Amino acid sequence: MTNYELTYLFYEAIQVGNGTMANYMTLVFGMLVTSYLAAHRLDRVMMWIALVIYSMFALGFCNEIFQSYSDFARLGLLLAERGQLPHSDLGWFGAVAVGEQPFHVIPKLVALMTLAAYAGSIAFFFRARKANLSKGIGPVEPGDADNDA
């Protein structure tokens, strides 16, 4: 591939990663709002079904985001390598100017961020459920929500 094609692919990889991250954050914030409004209204079976479905999609997004940013990082490493060659026309490119170091960290950092958001949303679900049940809020009585139907 030419340097132009690689830089274009680099930016496309960023766009895919950012788009997938935006979709994931929409899922996470949807879970937060739903948790706040409805977690206390679910019995145990419904709660676990909802959490399993959410977890499948959330962890799938985490994997997609990690893979996308890994591709982005590998392209950045390749471009940084090519930019160091004599007579390279990539001196202007950020990946060349910054060097290779950030590209080793970015996928791991993104994976940590997405998994932390997932864990935080699950913790928020249980915290919202407990807080509302202790206040007796909702159509489900505090004793009924924790009993299997």
C-alpha positions as CSV (number, residue, x, y, z in Angstrom):
1,M,0.0,0.0,0.0
2,T,1.1,3.5,-0.6
3,N,1.7,6.0,2.2
4,Y,-1.4,7.9,1.2
5,E,-3.5,4.7,1.4
6,L,-2.1,3.8,4.8
7,T,-2.8,7.3,6.2
8,Y,-6.3,7.1,4.8
9,L,-6.8,3.7,6.4
10,F,-5.4,5.0,9.7
11,Y,-8.0,7.7,9.8
12,E,-10.7,5.3,8.8
13,A,-9.7,3.0,11.7
14,I,-10.0,5.9,14.1
15,Q,-13.5,6.7,12.8
16,V,-14.6,3.1,13.2
17,G,-13.2,2.9,16.7
18,N,-14.8,6.2,17.7
19,G,-18.1,5.3,16.2
20,T,-18.1,1.9,18.0
21,M,-17.1,3.7,21.2
22,A,-20.0,6.1,20.8
23,N,-22.5,3.2,20.3
24,Y,-21.0,1.5,23.4
25,M,-21.4,4.6,25.5
26,T,-25.0,4.9,24.3
27,L,-25.6,1.3,25.6
28,V,-23.9,2.1,28.9
29,F,-25.8,5.3,29.6
30,G,-29.0,3.6,28.5
31,M,-28.2,1.0,31.2
32,L,-27.6,3.7,33.8
33,V,-30.9,5.4,33.1
34,T,-32.8,2.1,33.0
35,S,-31.1,1.0,36.2
36,Y,-32.1,4.2,37.9
37,L,-35.7,4.1,36.7
38,A,-36.5,0.4,36.7
39,A,-34.0,-1.9,38.5
40,H,-36.1,-2.0,41.6
41,R,-39.1,-3.1,39.6
42,L,-37.6,-6.4,38.4
43,D,-37.8,-9.6,40.2
44,R,-34.6,-11.8,40.4
45,V,-35.3,-13.8,37.2
46,M,-36.0,-10.7,35.1
47,M,-33.0,-8.9,36.7
48,W,-30.6,-11.7,35.7
49,I,-32.1,-12.0,32.2
50,A,-31.7,-8.3,31.7
51,L,-28.1,-8.3,33.0
52,V,-27.1,-11.3,30.8
53,I,-28.5,-9.6,27.7
54,Y,-26.8,-6.4,28.6
55,S,-23.5,-8.1,29.4
56,M,-23.5,-10.0,26.0
57,F,-23.8,-6.8,24.1
58,A,-21.6,-4.7,26.3
59,L,-18.7,-7.2,26.3
60,G,-19.1,-7.7,22.5
61,F,-18.7,-4.0,22.1
62,C,-15.7,-4.0,24.4
63,N,-14.1,-6.7,22.2
64,E,-14.9,-4.8,19.0
65,I,-13.5,-1.6,20.3
66,F,-10.3,-3.2,21.5
67,Q,-9.8,-4.9,18.1
68,S,-10.5,-1.7,16.3
69,Y,-8.0,0.3,18.4
70,S,-5.5,-2.5,18.1
71,D,-5.7,-2.2,14.3
72,F,-5.4,1.5,14.6
73,A,-2.3,1.1,16.8
74,R,-0.7,-1.4,14.4
75,L,-1.2,1.0,11.5
76,G,0.3,3.8,13.6
77,L,3.4,1.6,14.3
78,L,3.7,0.8,10.6
79,L,3.4,4.5,9.6
80,A,5.8,5.6,12.3
81,E,8.3,3.0,11.0
82,R,7.9,4.1,7.4
83,G,8.2,7.8,8.4
84,Q,11.6,7.2,9.9
85,L,12.9,6.0,6.5
86,P,15.1,8.4,4.4
87,H,13.2,10.4,1.9
88,S,9.9,9.6,3.6
89,D,7.1,12.0,2.8
90,L,5.4,11.3,6.2
91,G,7.2,13.8,8.3
92,W,4.0,15.9,8.7
93,F,2.0,12.9,10.0
94,G,1.2,12.8,13.7
95,A,2.1,9.1,14.1
96,V,5.6,9.9,12.8
97,A,6.1,13.0,14.9
98,V,4.9,11.4,18.1
99,G,6.8,8.1,17.6
100,E,5.9,4.6,18.5
101,Q,5.4,4.7,22.3
102,P,1.7,5.8,22.5
103,F,0.7,3.0,20.1
104,H,1.7,0.3,22.5
105,V,-0.5,1.8,25.2
106,I,-3.6,2.9,23.4
107,P,-5.4,-0.5,22.9
108,K,-4.7,-1.5,26.5
109,L,-5.9,1.9,27.8
110,V,-9.1,1.7,25.7
111,A,-9.8,-1.8,26.9
112,L,-9.4,-0.7,30.5
113,M,-11.8,2.2,29.9
114,T,-14.5,0.1,28.3
115,L,-14.3,-2.6,30.9
116,A,-14.3,0.0,33.7
117,A,-17.5,1.5,32.2
118,Y,-19.0,-2.0,32.0
119,A,-18.2,-2.8,35.6
120,G,-19.3,0.6,36.8
121,S,-22.7,0.2,35.0
122,I,-23.3,-3.2,36.7
123,A,-22.3,-1.7,40.1
124,F,-24.7,1.2,39.5
125,F,-27.5,-1.2,38.6
126,F,-27.2,-3.0,41.9
127,R,-26.7,0.2,43.9
128,A,-29.8,1.8,42.3
129,R,-31.8,-1.4,42.9
130,K,-30.7,-1.5,46.6
131,A,-31.3,2.2,47.2
132,N,-34.8,2.1,45.8
133,L,-35.8,-1.1,47.5
134,S,-34.7,0.2,50.8
135,K,-37.0,3.2,50.4
136,G,-39.9,1.0,49.4
137,I,-40.2,2.8,46.0
138,G,-41.9,1.0,43.1
139,P,-44.7,-1.4,42.5
140,V,-42.6,-4.4,43.7
141,E,-42.6,-4.7,47.4
142,P,-39.1,-4.9,49.0
143,G,-39.6,-8.5,50.0
144,D,-41.1,-9.6,46.7
145,A,-38.3,-8.3,44.5
146,D,-35.7,-10.6,46.0
147,N,-37.9,-13.7,46.0
148,D,-37.9,-16.0,42.9
149,A,-41.4,-16.1,41.3
